[in-house]
Amino acid sequence: MSAAQSPTPVSKLEALQCHFTWDLDISTSLLNHRKDKLEDIGTNDGNPWLGHIYNLQGFIQYKLGSNKEAQKFFNEATEAFSQIRSADEGPWLVVNYGNLAWLHHHLGDQAESEAYLSKIDTLIKKYPSPSQEELHPETYAEKAYVLMMVSGDKTLVVDHFQRAIEMQPGIREWNTSHALALMYASKHSSTGLEDDILEKMRIAQEQDPENLAAQYLDQRGQRGERIEAEARELATKVLRSPVSSYSGLKPLLRVYTKYISVDEAIVLAEKALKNHPDERYLIRCAARCYDWKIFGDKYSRPKQDIIARAISVHQEEIALYPDSSLRKKIDLAKIYALSHDGQAKADQIYQELLESDLELADKQMLYNKYAKYLYFEKHNSNMSIRYHMKAAEIPHQSFFRKNSIKELEKIRDKGRDRMCREIRECLANLKVF
């Protein structure tokens, strides 16, 4: 190849397999959610995904505008891979070096960027993929992990883990995550998973019980098995485990709520919180339990002592997760509305949110939630309709847009509301989106 035909540094970068080339179009809101989620996983030495976690944290920091933090995490990923794999080099570093090459390119340090490109070339030649037509299994596994964390569509996650496992079988964490991805991809089934997926979960759970026990219990419970005793036994183990979002507490609390009782789930969450009062993740778990208690039964109003504790826990969670607290603020407003003297506080929270600078997707969700609040708590049908129209008019496809459109269509079809003409015009205009 002549010099004129030689690939440029930028074209080499664009050909890499790494976070910068995987079209991870993530909103700022989701970036903050994932940043918090990754921080809650913890950095215990036994986590086989630690290198991947640091890589994703680095990319998120880059997207949030913090290059210094991004470089710190990418370097920590390099070190973590060396410790976990007990080797200074290997194919697992291809993605990590790709991230570093891109970051140094953006920092204007072209010499360092090209140094990492050279390292990647060496690794690819030394550790080629078992299949010439496909990526290296280590690359498939990391890409699957990233998509599992940031993408709503789990189909590609399942495919990538499957390809990695077929080329390089026997890696426990890949089998575990593949089973979880299969479960997430099938989560809308009302009767539980298909037999072959459940069998994959059973095998993976036997190999990695700490990470899959609660989810496997849930699937068995959906099939009518009695799993209460096993759930309580698992709770004893989880309470003894180091605090982490990987401890299995959150899915276990869901199992308690579905198959034992939400009250026992609250007791379990409060016990975990009492053991570790400074762990913010446990505050989040407790808040989720109170949500299930308060919003789960439409036909009974919770007692005021439960509401008071729920308000306290939600306030703590919001303070501990300031960058990803929009939904929790909305939940807090809904809880305030149920208290004896909290209506004014609920109104204040909504007004502050309505006046804040939000991305379109978050604004759409807020309008939908506020429309329901106006209807059910303020008994203001006209304003509720106007906010459903505001939500529907935002050209972002989501559950909240569909829900607002559905509510507007119901009102239009009944034909009794004086705003029916405006609703018909709004729905007709939506065809342009």
Legacy VTK file of the C-alpha trace (Angstrom):
# vtk DataFile Version 3.0
C-alpha trace
ASCII
DATASET POLYDATA
POINTS 433 float
0.000 0.000 0.000
1.378 3.426 -0.937
1.730 6.241 1.571
-1.287 7.959 0.031
-3.359 4.849 0.633
-2.158 4.196 4.185
-4.876 4.425 6.800
-4.903 7.694 8.709
-4.806 7.750 12.530
-8.488 8.721 12.585
-9.499 5.866 10.277
-7.531 3.478 12.502
-9.399 4.791 15.518
-12.749 4.419 13.766
-11.939 0.787 12.962
-11.371 -0.100 16.623
-13.722 -2.138 18.767
-14.306 -0.043 21.897
-16.849 2.108 23.682
-16.088 5.089 21.421
-17.076 3.159 18.261
-20.074 1.179 19.528
-22.673 3.908 18.852
-23.537 4.246 22.531
-25.926 7.170 22.131
-26.763 7.696 25.796
-28.723 10.643 27.165
-27.248 12.690 30.007
-30.000 11.416 32.286
-29.134 7.790 31.531
-25.418 8.510 31.871
-26.011 9.767 35.402
-28.196 6.771 36.247
-25.547 4.354 34.995
-22.770 6.274 36.751
-24.585 5.802 40.048
-25.380 2.179 39.278
-21.746 1.344 38.528
-20.585 3.091 41.697
-23.016 0.953 43.714
-21.523 -2.261 42.353
-18.401 -1.644 44.395
-14.802 -2.579 43.691
-14.306 -5.774 45.646
-11.382 -7.810 44.368
-13.463 -10.871 43.547
-15.622 -9.180 40.913
-14.632 -10.654 37.529
-16.272 -7.721 35.713
-14.165 -5.073 37.461
-12.097 -4.218 34.376
-15.254 -3.879 32.281
-16.865 -1.747 35.008
-13.911 0.659 35.076
-13.925 0.848 31.265
-17.603 1.799 31.222
-17.132 4.264 34.081
-14.330 5.891 32.116
-16.469 6.247 29.009
-19.362 7.686 31.023
-17.040 10.235 32.613
-15.778 11.184 29.149
-19.368 11.663 27.916
-20.110 13.777 30.995
-17.145 15.996 30.146
-14.592 14.827 32.709
-11.535 13.688 30.739
-9.356 13.484 33.838
-11.757 11.080 35.559
-12.127 9.142 32.307
-8.376 8.589 32.074
-8.223 7.535 35.720
-10.891 4.871 35.197
-9.368 3.587 31.936
-6.016 3.196 33.696
-7.715 1.430 36.606
-9.326 -0.919 34.076
-5.880 -1.826 32.713
-4.663 -2.624 36.227
-7.815 -4.548 37.146
-7.539 -6.771 34.064
-3.924 -7.575 34.928
-4.879 -8.578 38.476
-7.981 -10.567 37.522
-6.305 -12.413 34.635
-2.930 -12.723 36.430
-1.242 -11.518 33.242
0.114 -8.197 32.033
-1.350 -8.590 28.554
-4.060 -10.467 26.699
-6.965 -10.003 24.285
-9.104 -8.555 27.089
-7.037 -5.352 26.801
-8.018 -4.614 23.189
-11.141 -2.657 24.177
-9.366 -0.922 27.040
-6.465 0.183 24.836
-8.964 1.310 22.201
-10.638 3.559 24.775
-7.265 4.999 25.776
-6.286 5.567 22.141
-9.505 7.513 21.567
-9.210 9.499 24.780
-5.634 10.596 24.038
-6.754 11.522 20.520
-9.445 13.786 21.986
-6.916 15.214 24.434
-4.672 16.152 21.488
-1.889 13.731 22.471
-1.506 12.001 19.094
1.794 10.304 19.972
0.230 8.542 22.966
-2.864 7.693 20.910
-0.744 6.061 18.200
1.252 4.203 20.858
-1.958 2.518 21.991
-2.923 1.787 18.388
0.417 -0.012 18.031
-0.252 -2.010 21.208
-3.645 -3.042 19.848
-2.088 -4.247 16.571
0.376 -6.358 18.568
-2.389 -7.878 20.711
-4.598 -8.711 17.723
-1.704 -10.470 15.954
-0.643 -12.309 19.088
-4.182 -13.296 20.179
-6.299 -13.695 17.033
-9.979 -14.546 17.223
-10.760 -18.292 16.959
-13.024 -17.323 14.063
-11.609 -15.073 11.335
-15.092 -13.821 10.469
-15.948 -12.730 14.008
-14.668 -10.595 16.854
-12.548 -12.088 19.612
-14.749 -13.677 22.316
-13.299 -11.274 24.911
-14.482 -8.365 22.768
-17.941 -9.898 22.301
-18.231 -10.399 26.054
-17.274 -6.819 26.900
-19.549 -5.361 24.244
-22.386 -7.523 25.575
-21.706 -6.317 29.118
-21.777 -2.674 28.015
-25.018 -3.091 26.065
-26.545 -4.953 28.993
-25.854 -1.900 31.144
-26.991 0.855 28.783
-29.401 -0.622 26.223
-33.063 -1.447 26.616
-32.902 -4.060 23.840
-31.334 -7.243 25.213
-31.479 -9.192 21.924
-28.001 -8.113 20.847
-26.709 -8.760 24.378
-27.897 -12.366 24.182
-26.336 -12.781 20.735
-22.932 -11.399 21.768
-22.713 -13.501 24.924
-23.768 -16.559 22.929
-21.007 -15.974 20.370
-18.409 -15.455 23.098
-19.439 -18.642 24.912
-19.448 -20.733 21.732
-15.870 -19.707 20.905
-14.571 -19.745 24.479
-16.780 -21.878 26.743
-16.405 -22.389 30.465
-16.167 -18.797 31.729
-18.584 -18.578 34.631
-19.436 -14.869 34.500
-20.240 -15.069 30.785
-22.670 -17.922 31.381
-24.272 -16.042 34.285
-24.716 -12.840 32.294
-25.984 -14.765 29.266
-28.653 -16.376 31.451
-29.628 -12.981 32.888
-29.810 -11.456 29.415
-32.088 -14.286 28.270
-34.284 -13.645 31.302
-34.444 -9.885 30.671
-35.223 -10.455 26.980
-38.184 -12.646 28.007
-39.340 -10.614 31.017
-42.713 -9.678 29.542
-43.876 -13.299 29.610
-46.716 -13.719 32.124
-46.007 -17.427 32.635
-42.267 -17.212 33.177
-39.444 -18.333 30.955
-39.441 -21.049 28.313
-38.135 -24.407 29.528
-34.807 -24.147 27.698
-34.088 -20.692 29.119
-35.034 -21.807 32.628
-32.687 -24.765 32.257
-29.857 -22.424 31.253
-30.618 -20.362 34.345
-30.566 -23.474 36.523
-27.145 -24.521 35.216
-25.731 -20.997 35.531
-27.188 -20.680 39.038
-25.450 -23.854 40.136
-22.139 -22.462 38.868
-22.683 -18.948 40.229
-25.305 -19.069 43.017
-24.425 -15.683 44.517
-25.394 -13.764 41.374
-28.413 -15.713 40.176
-30.088 -17.255 43.223
-32.853 -14.657 43.660
-33.678 -14.437 39.951
-33.844 -18.219 39.687
-36.163 -18.367 42.716
-38.383 -15.764 41.072
-38.697 -17.807 37.889
-39.557 -20.941 39.852
-42.113 -18.965 41.846
-43.759 -17.838 38.610
-44.249 -21.512 37.787
-46.119 -22.092 41.020
-43.329 -23.623 43.108
-43.207 -22.867 46.834
-39.991 -20.955 47.291
-40.640 -19.084 50.568
-38.322 -21.180 52.741
-35.476 -20.945 50.226
-35.996 -17.185 49.966
-35.681 -16.742 53.723
-32.583 -18.932 53.762
-31.080 -16.859 50.948
-31.846 -13.659 52.904
-29.607 -14.864 55.740
-26.729 -15.308 53.260
-27.323 -11.977 51.534
-27.286 -10.079 54.836
-23.836 -11.533 55.546
-22.471 -10.568 52.124
-20.520 -7.356 51.406
-22.855 -4.510 50.456
-23.060 -4.156 46.679
-25.727 -3.983 44.010
-24.350 -7.420 43.014
-25.186 -8.886 46.426
-28.600 -10.032 45.203
-30.573 -8.003 47.765
-32.701 -6.018 45.331
-34.006 -9.022 43.323
-34.508 -10.892 46.613
-36.653 -8.056 47.978
-38.753 -8.360 44.834
-39.117 -12.107 45.480
-40.269 -11.340 49.048
-42.829 -8.850 47.736
-44.236 -11.256 45.157
-44.233 -14.538 47.086
-44.086 -13.706 50.810
-45.231 -10.161 51.635
-44.203 -6.575 51.056
-44.149 -6.058 54.822
-41.489 -8.753 55.240
-39.564 -7.190 52.347
-39.549 -3.891 54.261
-38.347 -5.660 57.417
-35.512 -7.277 55.444
-34.490 -3.981 53.818
-34.566 -2.146 57.140
-32.483 -4.895 58.749
-29.848 -4.587 56.032
-29.889 -0.812 56.471
-29.518 -1.124 60.234
-26.454 -3.314 59.728
-24.909 -0.797 57.292
-26.541 2.610 57.911
-24.054 4.520 55.753
-24.521 2.475 52.572
-26.525 4.528 50.087
-27.461 1.500 47.993
-29.400 0.080 50.950
-31.292 3.371 51.248
-32.287 2.915 47.599
-33.431 -0.666 48.272
-35.513 0.448 51.264
-37.099 3.248 49.223
-38.068 0.740 46.542
-39.795 -1.434 49.155
-41.828 1.501 50.437
-42.821 2.290 46.849
-44.141 -1.248 46.502
-46.020 -0.915 49.788
-47.579 2.473 49.064
-48.260 2.248 45.334
-48.844 -1.505 45.056
-52.359 -1.553 46.527
-54.757 0.826 44.806
-57.625 -0.038 47.164
-56.160 0.764 50.574
-54.453 3.873 51.876
-51.209 3.174 53.779
-50.930 4.173 57.432
-49.393 7.525 58.221
-46.386 6.011 60.020
-45.515 4.087 56.838
-45.921 7.256 54.786
-43.706 9.209 57.197
-40.935 6.597 56.993
-41.259 6.441 53.206
-40.865 10.219 52.991
-37.752 10.083 55.175
-36.140 7.302 53.135
-36.918 9.001 49.818
-35.458 12.287 51.042
-32.266 10.453 51.995
-32.084 8.714 48.637
-32.544 11.966 46.721
-29.747 13.582 48.721
-27.432 10.626 48.057
-28.227 10.387 44.322
-28.507 14.059 43.300
-27.674 13.444 39.618
-30.263 10.713 39.051
-33.154 11.627 41.332
-35.897 12.803 38.977
-38.087 9.726 39.329
-37.539 9.613 43.076
-38.620 13.247 43.393
-41.804 12.367 41.520
-42.343 9.382 43.827
-41.760 11.635 46.839
-44.390 14.068 45.565
-46.863 11.201 45.160
-46.153 10.037 48.710
-46.536 13.565 50.104
-49.927 13.766 48.395
-51.064 10.783 50.506
-50.029 12.336 53.814
-52.405 14.406 55.926
-50.653 17.716 55.359
-48.391 17.073 52.389
-50.380 18.415 49.440
-48.545 21.756 49.422
-45.165 19.983 49.475
-46.247 17.742 46.595
-47.304 20.803 44.591
-43.977 22.485 45.344
-41.939 19.494 44.139
-43.871 19.316 40.869
-43.560 23.065 40.266
-39.808 22.972 40.830
-39.474 20.054 38.421
-41.665 21.719 35.794
-39.444 24.806 35.939
-36.179 22.829 35.752
-34.093 22.257 32.624
-34.814 18.666 31.557
-34.060 16.577 28.493
-37.069 15.908 26.272
-37.483 12.303 27.406
-37.458 13.313 31.076
-39.802 16.223 30.405
-42.207 13.847 28.650
-42.194 11.491 31.633
-42.762 14.404 34.024
-45.712 15.719 31.991
-47.317 12.271 31.956
-46.855 11.810 35.714
-48.047 15.333 36.471
-51.153 14.832 34.325
-52.115 11.851 36.482
-51.366 13.777 39.668
-53.625 16.625 38.484
-56.443 14.197 37.739
-56.316 11.900 40.760
-55.038 14.227 43.501
-56.045 17.726 42.360
-59.229 16.657 40.521
-58.361 19.074 37.722
-59.430 17.292 34.552
-58.747 20.143 32.144
-55.163 20.727 33.271
-54.589 16.974 33.328
-55.628 16.776 29.675
-53.338 19.670 28.767
-50.337 17.945 30.293
-51.197 14.656 28.581
-51.205 16.638 25.325
-47.838 18.195 26.210
-46.407 14.706 26.809
-47.870 13.358 23.569
-46.546 16.282 21.519
-42.922 15.594 22.425
-41.600 13.507 19.480
-39.901 10.858 21.596
-41.220 7.313 21.484
-41.667 5.977 25.004
-44.097 4.269 27.359
-45.112 7.669 28.729
-45.989 9.085 25.301
-48.025 5.989 24.449
-49.779 6.177 27.805
-50.707 9.844 27.385
-51.977 9.209 23.855
-54.051 6.295 25.162
-55.603 8.511 27.866
-56.414 11.210 25.315
-57.989 8.674 22.962
-60.182 7.342 25.780
-61.462 10.840 26.567
-61.999 11.585 22.861
-63.907 8.338 22.283
-66.264 9.014 25.196
-67.028 12.382 23.582
-68.342 13.997 26.748
-65.485 16.312 27.672
-65.635 19.943 26.544
-61.975 19.665 25.457
-62.704 16.895 22.939
-62.184 19.223 19.988
-58.718 20.231 21.218
-57.889 16.580 21.897
-58.904 15.573 18.357
-56.732 18.343 16.897
-53.794 17.299 19.068
-54.075 13.639 18.060
-54.438 14.546 14.395
-51.262 16.651 14.535
-49.323 13.772 16.074
-49.295 12.061 12.676
-46.422 14.349 11.624
-44.092 12.616 14.099
LINES 1 434
433 0 1 2 3 4 5 6 7 8 9 10 11 12 13 14 15 16 17 18 19 20 21 22 23 24 25 26 27 28 29 30 31 32 33 34 35 36 37 38 39 40 41 42 43 44 45 46 47 48 49 50 51 52 53 54 55 56 57 58 59 60 61 62 63 64 65 66 67 68 69 70 71 72 73 74 75 76 77 78 79 80 81 82 83 84 85 86 87 88 89 90 91 92 93 94 95 96 97 98 99 100 101 102 103 104 105 106 107 108 109 110 111 112 113 114 115 116 117 118 119 120 121 122 123 124 125 126 127 128 129 130 131 132 133 134 135 136 137 138 139 140 141 142 143 144 145 146 147 148 149 150 151 152 153 154 155 156 157 158 159 160 161 162 163 164 165 166 167 168 169 170 171 172 173 174 175 176 177 178 179 180 181 182 183 184 185 186 187 188 189 190 191 192 193 194 195 196 197 198 199 200 201 202 203 204 205 206 207 208 209 210 211 212 213 214 215 216 217 218 219 220 221 222 223 224 225 226 227 228 229 230 231 232 233 234 235 236 237 238 239 240 241 242 243 244 245 246 247 248 249 250 251 252 253 254 255 256 257 258 259 260 261 262 263 264 265 266 267 268 269 270 271 272 273 274 275 276 277 278 279 280 281 282 283 284 285 286 287 288 289 290 291 292 293 294 295 296 297 298 299 300 301 302 303 304 305 306 307 308 309 310 311 312 313 314 315 316 317 318 319 320 321 322 323 324 325 326 327 328 329 330 331 332 333 334 335 336 337 338 339 340 341 342 343 344 345 346 347 348 349 350 351 352 353 354 355 356 357 358 359 360 361 362 363 364 365 366 367 368 369 370 371 372 373 374 375 376 377 378 379 380 381 382 383 384 385 386 387 388 389 390 391 392 393 394 395 396 397 398 399 400 401 402 403 404 405 406 407 408 409 410 411 412 413 414 415 416 417 418 419 420 421 422 423 424 425 426 427 428 429 430 431 432
